[in-house]
């Protein structure tokens, strides 16, 4: 894959990030670890935040959104149980970093963002860093992407009290969905597996995400 921003200092920071923040906390999927080593996280943060791009924390990217802590990105990616060619829907493009990690794992990525400015910025950064194959859409993430459904995997990168029904419907049988579930103060990253009409749930780790925005007109989350 061509187009990665390079620089010895950033390369070293990425390696330390993987070794100290991610592998030591139990992430063992080598495909995920290699993706985290390769994707230039500093390209997905505002220039004013570039010195902190590989720090062990989330960072603001504007419009009330954040780029998640590297460990949480790795945790959610590993939880999806990805493999090459799986069709993955991401709800909440944000900076585009999570989509790039998934694409670097070999997934076919479809990502939806409701904020026009973030959608535009992510499209440019993904193209410039070599991930032009990622499909982007501006719209209501709680509705998924019906025209491209069903999906093998779905990842939601903002918190909600429950999984929106449309996302459950757009997941294949035996598919996996990972999302932070809870209120504005207490959330848990939860993995679901679709079993007919049932969703088997497994709690993975506490986290803090920005909330999915409630559409007051129709009651859906976006």
VEXDREN-2710 file (C-alpha; in Angstrom, 1 decimal):
% VEXDREN-2710
k/r/px/py/pz
1/UNK/0.0/0.0/0.0
2/UNK/1.5/3.3/-1.1
3/UNK/1.3/6.8/0.2
4/UNK/2.2/6.5/3.9
5/UNK/3.7/9.5/5.5
6/UNK/7.1/8.6/6.8
7/UNK/9.8/9.9/9.1
8/UNK/12.0/8.1/11.5
9/UNK/10.7/9.8/14.6
10/UNK/7.1/8.9/13.8
11/UNK/8.1/5.4/12.9
12/UNK/9.8/5.0/16.3
13/UNK/6.8/6.5/18.1
14/UNK/4.4/4.0/16.3
15/UNK/6.6/1.1/17.3
16/UNK/6.7/2.2/21.0
17/UNK/2.9/2.8/20.9
18/UNK/2.4/-0.8/19.8
19/UNK/4.9/-2.3/22.2
20/UNK/4.0/-0.3/25.3
21/UNK/0.3/0.7/24.9
22/UNK/-1.2/-2.2/23.0
23/UNK/0.7/-5.5/23.1
24/UNK/1.4/-5.2/26.9
25/UNK/-2.3/-4.8/27.5
26/UNK/-3.1/-8.1/25.9
27/UNK/-3.7/-7.4/22.2
28/UNK/-2.2/-10.3/20.4
29/UNK/-3.7/-10.4/16.9
30/UNK/-0.7/-9.9/14.7
31/UNK/-2.8/-8.5/11.9
32/UNK/-4.1/-5.8/14.2
33/UNK/-0.6/-5.0/15.7
34/UNK/0.9/-4.7/12.2
35/UNK/-1.9/-2.4/11.1
36/UNK/-1.3/-0.2/14.1
37/UNK/2.4/-0.1/13.2
38/UNK/1.8/0.9/9.6
39/UNK/-1.0/3.5/9.8
40/UNK/0.4/7.0/10.3
41/UNK/-1.8/8.1/13.2
42/UNK/-0.2/11.6/13.1
43/UNK/-1.8/12.2/9.7
44/UNK/-5.3/11.8/11.2
45/UNK/-5.0/14.4/13.9
46/UNK/-5.0/18.2/13.7
47/UNK/-1.6/19.6/13.1
48/UNK/-1.7/21.3/16.5
49/UNK/-2.0/17.8/18.1
50/UNK/0.6/16.0/16.0
51/UNK/3.2/15.9/18.8
52/UNK/0.7/13.9/20.9
53/UNK/-0.5/11.7/18.0
54/UNK/1.0/8.5/19.6
55/UNK/0.2/9.3/23.2
56/UNK/-1.9/7.0/25.3
57/UNK/-5.0/9.1/25.1
58/UNK/-7.9/10.2/22.9
59/UNK/-7.4/13.6/21.1
60/UNK/-9.9/16.2/20.0
61/UNK/-10.4/16.5/16.2
62/UNK/-13.0/19.3/16.2
63/UNK/-16.8/19.4/16.1
64/UNK/-17.1/17.7/19.4
65/UNK/-15.4/14.5/18.1
66/UNK/-12.2/12.7/19.1
67/UNK/-9.7/10.2/17.7
68/UNK/-9.9/7.3/20.1
69/UNK/-7.0/6.2/22.4
70/UNK/-4.7/3.8/20.4
71/UNK/-5.4/0.9/22.8
72/UNK/-9.1/1.3/22.4
73/UNK/-8.8/1.3/18.6
74/UNK/-6.7/-1.9/18.8
75/UNK/-9.1/-3.5/21.3
76/UNK/-12.2/-2.9/19.1
77/UNK/-10.4/-4.0/16.0
78/UNK/-9.3/-7.2/17.5
79/UNK/-12.8/-7.7/19.0
80/UNK/-14.3/-7.7/15.5
81/UNK/-12.2/-10.8/14.6
82/UNK/-11.3/-9.4/11.2
83/UNK/-9.8/-11.2/8.3
84/UNK/-9.1/-10.1/4.7
85/UNK/-12.0/-9.3/2.4
86/UNK/-14.6/-9.1/5.2
87/UNK/-17.2/-6.3/4.6
88/UNK/-17.0/-3.9/7.6
89/UNK/-19.4/-1.0/8.3
90/UNK/-18.1/1.7/10.5
91/UNK/-20.6/4.1/12.1
92/UNK/-18.8/7.4/12.9
93/UNK/-15.8/8.0/10.5
94/UNK/-14.4/10.8/12.6
95/UNK/-10.8/11.4/11.6
96/UNK/-10.7/8.3/9.4
97/UNK/-8.1/6.5/11.5
98/UNK/-10.2/3.5/12.6
99/UNK/-11.2/3.0/8.9
100/UNK/-7.6/3.1/7.9
101/UNK/-6.7/0.5/10.5
102/UNK/-9.5/-1.8/9.3
103/UNK/-8.4/-1.4/5.7
104/UNK/-4.8/-2.1/6.6
105/UNK/-6.2/-5.4/8.1
106/UNK/-7.4/-6.2/4.6
107/UNK/-11.1/-5.5/5.2
108/UNK/-13.4/-3.8/2.7
109/UNK/-14.5/-0.8/4.7
110/UNK/-17.7/1.3/4.4
111/UNK/-17.9/4.2/6.8
112/UNK/-20.6/6.8/7.6
113/UNK/-20.2/10.2/9.2
114/UNK/-22.9/12.8/10.0
115/UNK/-20.6/15.9/10.2
116/UNK/-19.8/17.3/6.8
117/UNK/-16.5/18.8/7.8
118/UNK/-15.3/15.5/9.3
119/UNK/-16.5/13.6/6.3
120/UNK/-14.6/15.8/3.9
121/UNK/-11.4/15.8/6.0
122/UNK/-11.4/12.1/6.4
123/UNK/-11.9/11.5/2.7
124/UNK/-8.8/13.7/1.9
125/UNK/-6.6/12.1/4.6
126/UNK/-7.6/8.5/3.6
127/UNK/-6.8/9.3/0.0
128/UNK/-3.5/11.0/0.9
129/UNK/-2.3/8.1/3.1
130/UNK/-3.1/5.4/0.6
131/UNK/-6.6/4.2/1.7
132/UNK/-8.6/5.5/-1.3
133/UNK/-10.4/2.1/-1.4
134/UNK/-12.4/3.0/1.8
135/UNK/-15.9/3.9/0.9
136/UNK/-17.3/7.0/2.6
137/UNK/-20.8/8.3/3.1
138/UNK/-22.2/11.4/4.6
139/UNK/-25.4/10.7/6.6
140/UNK/-27.2/9.2/9.5
141/UNK/-25.0/6.5/10.9
142/UNK/-27.9/4.8/12.9
143/UNK/-29.4/3.8/9.6
144/UNK/-26.3/2.1/8.4
145/UNK/-25.8/1.8/4.7
146/UNK/-28.8/-0.2/3.4
147/UNK/-27.6/-0.2/-0.3
148/UNK/-24.4/-2.0/0.6
149/UNK/-25.8/-4.3/3.3
150/UNK/-25.4/-6.9/4.6
151/UNK/-22.1/-6.6/6.4
152/UNK/-19.9/-9.2/8.0
153/UNK/-18.8/-6.8/10.8
154/UNK/-20.1/-3.5/12.1
155/UNK/-18.2/-1.2/14.5
156/UNK/-19.8/1.8/16.2
157/UNK/-17.4/4.5/17.4
158/UNK/-19.8/6.6/19.5
159/UNK/-21.8/5.6/22.6
160/UNK/-25.5/4.7/22.7
161/UNK/-27.8/3.1/25.2
162/UNK/-28.5/0.3/22.7
163/UNK/-27.6/-0.9/19.2
164/UNK/-29.8/0.9/16.6
165/UNK/-32.2/-1.7/15.0
166/UNK/-31.1/-0.9/11.5
167/UNK/-27.6/-2.0/12.3
168/UNK/-28.8/-5.3/13.8
169/UNK/-30.7/-5.9/10.6
170/UNK/-27.7/-5.1/8.3
171/UNK/-25.5/-7.7/10.0
172/UNK/-25.1/-11.1/8.5
173/UNK/-26.0/-14.3/10.4
174/UNK/-23.1/-15.1/12.8
175/UNK/-21.8/-11.5/12.1
176/UNK/-20.0/-9.5/14.8
177/UNK/-20.8/-6.0/16.0
178/UNK/-18.7/-4.0/18.4
179/UNK/-19.9/-0.8/20.1
180/UNK/-19.6/1.2/23.3
181/UNK/-22.9/0.9/25.2
182/UNK/-24.0/3.0/28.1
183/UNK/-24.9/6.6/29.1
184/UNK/-22.8/9.7/28.8
185/UNK/-20.8/8.8/31.9
186/UNK/-20.5/5.0/32.1
187/UNK/-19.9/2.9/29.0
188/UNK/-18.6/-0.6/28.2
189/UNK/-17.2/-1.8/24.9
190/UNK/-19.5/-4.7/24.0
191/UNK/-19.1/-7.4/21.4
192/UNK/-22.3/-8.9/19.9
193/UNK/-22.7/-12.0/17.7
194/UNK/-25.9/-12.3/15.7
195/UNK/-27.7/-15.6/16.3
196/UNK/-31.0/-15.5/14.4
197/UNK/-33.2/-13.1/16.3
198/UNK/-30.8/-13.0/19.3
199/UNK/-27.7/-11.0/19.9
200/UNK/-25.2/-12.7/22.1
201/UNK/-23.3/-10.0/24.1
202/UNK/-19.9/-10.0/25.8
203/UNK/-18.6/-7.0/27.8
204/UNK/-14.9/-6.3/27.0
205/UNK/-13.7/-3.1/28.7
206/UNK/-14.9/0.2/30.1
207/UNK/-14.4/3.3/27.9
208/UNK/-15.5/6.8/27.3
209/UNK/-16.8/7.8/23.9
210/UNK/-18.6/10.9/22.6
211/UNK/-22.4/10.1/22.4
212/UNK/-24.3/9.2/19.3
213/UNK/-26.6/12.2/18.6
214/UNK/-30.3/11.7/19.1
215/UNK/-32.5/12.8/16.1
216/UNK/-35.4/14.6/17.8
217/UNK/-37.7/14.2/14.8
218/UNK/-37.8/10.5/14.4
219/UNK/-36.2/9.2/17.6
220/UNK/-33.3/7.5/15.9
221/UNK/-29.7/7.8/17.0
222/UNK/-27.1/9.2/14.5
END
